[in-house]
Amino acid sequence: MASEGQASTSSNAFSFISKGWREVKDSADADLQLMKHRANEFKNLATSFDRELENLFKFNSASAIRSSPRSEIDFVKKLQPKLSEFRRVYSSPDFSKKVLEKWGPRSRIRINLSAIKNALVSEGENRDGVMEFDRVRRGRPLKFSEFWGEWKGDGEAEDEERQSNKDWEPIRALKTRLKEFEKREFLGGFKNSEFVEKFKSSLKSMYKEPEESKAVPPLDVTELLACLVRQSEPFLDQLGVRRNVCEKIVESLCSKSKNQLLHPLSSGESSVLDSENINDELDLRIASVLQSTGHSYDGGFWTDHAKNDPSDQKRHVAIVTTASLPWMTGTAVNPLFRAAYLAESAKQNVTLLVPWLCKSDQELVYPSDVTFTSPEEQETYIRNWLEERVGFKADFKISFYPGKFSKERRSIIPAGDTSQFIPSKDADIAILEEPEHLNWYHHGKRWTDKFNHVVGVVHTNYLEYIKREKNGALQAFFVKHINNWVTRAYCDKVLRLSAATQDLPRSMICNVHGVNPKFLRIGEKVAADKELGQETFSKGAYFLGKMVWAKGYRELIDLLAKHKNNLDGFKLDVYGNGEDANEVQSTAKSLDLNLNFLKGRDHADDSLHGYKVFINPSVSDVLCTATAEALAMGKFVVCANHPSNEFFRSFPNCLTYETPEDFVAKVKEAMESDPKPLTPEQRYNLSWEAATQRFMEYSDLDKVLNKDNNGAKSSIGNRKKISKSASVPSLTGMVDGGLAFAHYCLTGNEFLRLCTGAIPGTRDYDKQHCKDLHLLPPHVENPIYGW
């Protein structure tokens, strides 16, 4: 056993020595190959140097002929044989061998061809009459005779120069002749040449004195106060000071200094100070002052600089909504049409992000027992429904995010971080349908940090719904401030469909919803039949809506019960399904009202075309889609004189009432007369083409899509473009970032989420969502590392 162990040890030792020897041999072979390769490269450099000298002599020969002295030509002829001898010296086969023999680990091999160029323009001259270079080597001027020594080994250059001194006689002669030539012709002509003059003028044009910056006057006290008041709007709003009051204060302060305000670039430039452009002008004024001082502001404490840069690619719009078909609600239908018509222009890519419900929630939400086993199946249903109505194939992407249905709130609540389902490469422009709803419990990346521009569209009057619940006034107080909080933190712009919604920060009122083209075609057919003398309406009045008290059923029953005698013989058909269906029907039956309850159906159903009057007493709607559809079909609409119906008042077939007695009068008027056909302008105003145009304008989406890549904003007239975002620090931005951070911290605590009414377990999606949407588990997607 011992002998076997010794044999094994000897064998291992021999293998180790053999392996080490092979490695040394391979390394030595590799070094030799490298040395040969470098020698060949040096030889190529030498050949290149030879070409440079030949070109130089050709150039000097031509110049000499033009300059007429005969001696210059003779000099070139005498120099050529010596140059050939010089070429043979460093191009011979023994040259590479000689270099390899004297190669040292600390030696350098390089040839500086720029020395020839410097020699042509140098004005220096040494004491021996030989031209010197401007380059300094070890504290002394580098002469042409040292040029050969520079690419030799550091310790052998001088010896080699003495041994081969005879090879450098042509170069010494060349230097002497070049010095004389430069003095007489070349340098003098070069200094006075047209090329040099143009080069000098271009340098002068590149550098200008900052006259414009010097002309910018500093900010005065009134301008500083105006900026402070405007950026303090978030605090003043919480103290009860309304936004219009702040705007008047800013306008008043700016008007006091209008003689010096808004003249940052030209003292003779006039400007207009009005309420519409006062904010932009004040920003440009501050930006110009900051830029004149050389100050550069790169962003606030909360600024995220990792946003997607859309300058070199097609823009992308992501529409995020809180509902999806087959749930026939406004936030399911209208965002779908918006995606289709934004994608129709093909100017930008569009993605529609809708909630995915597990099967148990689908059975609670979707009508007629419609359920889906996969997102792909639901997507097919959505696209077929849409194409049947718009008449064209909409080219946009449909994605899903996890959602859960809340029975108490009767709405879908997002589960997890909704923003993560839009890839970072597509995170450009976000449209949040119902931004309050989407962000109540949002615990994830801030929308305005991930996206370049975020627009919120307010669909629902949540305060009106909440006031109807138990302790509604107290709940509405808290919800009002929470809505202010989340929209300020997560949106750049907010569009309210009507004045019936809560007044939110950065919001403005505009109807950006249109009507399904199918309803407009029905209206055109009704108008054509009427021109032919055919009967257009064979039925009386109807009401259609989800059967919950807040959708106008309470107001409808109260009006009919109070004036039952005045409306004797009036019959109303009611179409709808909902959680309060049994209670609504039993209440109407107990009051002996002439209401005929039918199951809910699509408003475009053929059975509804024959009705002449649509009754809608709801005051909880923001902008009733059913009202717009009824007007598009050419029907009368009887509705309350309420801010939610402001857009419809311009249509002659819209009859609004203010009192119960007025309601009775409008119903009788509608039942006894015929509606007027819509004009082409009225039909266009109801269409999605017009709604999309209004949306592009009021959301600033057209400006965002068409602005310059550098994001600069042009000032009035021909003023210089000034980038406000790169110069003006924003107190409002810091406040918004702080609100977003605080909201993120609060929504991360499960106890606080449950206290505010969140569905348990909605901070992250569950296992069923992982299975349906093919997602990684939350603890894998967002790991938390601890020790």
Disulfide bonds with the S-S distance in Angstrom:
none
